[in-house]
Amino acid sequence: MDPIAILFMGIAIVVVWGGMVASLIHLLKNPDHLSGEEGIAPGPTT
């Protein structure tokens, strides 16, 4: 492989795995408790 291809592969790996790690850290710090069964959803009130 050419050195430029290795460089771009490294950048792509850092972007993909870095984004996954950043999203996991964000999700751990800010749990999604406003959706699902515990969430507040607009709807008919009885």
Secondary structure, DSSP 8 states (H G I E B T S, - for coil): --HHHHHHHHHHHHHHHHHHHHHHHHHHHS--TTSGGGS-------
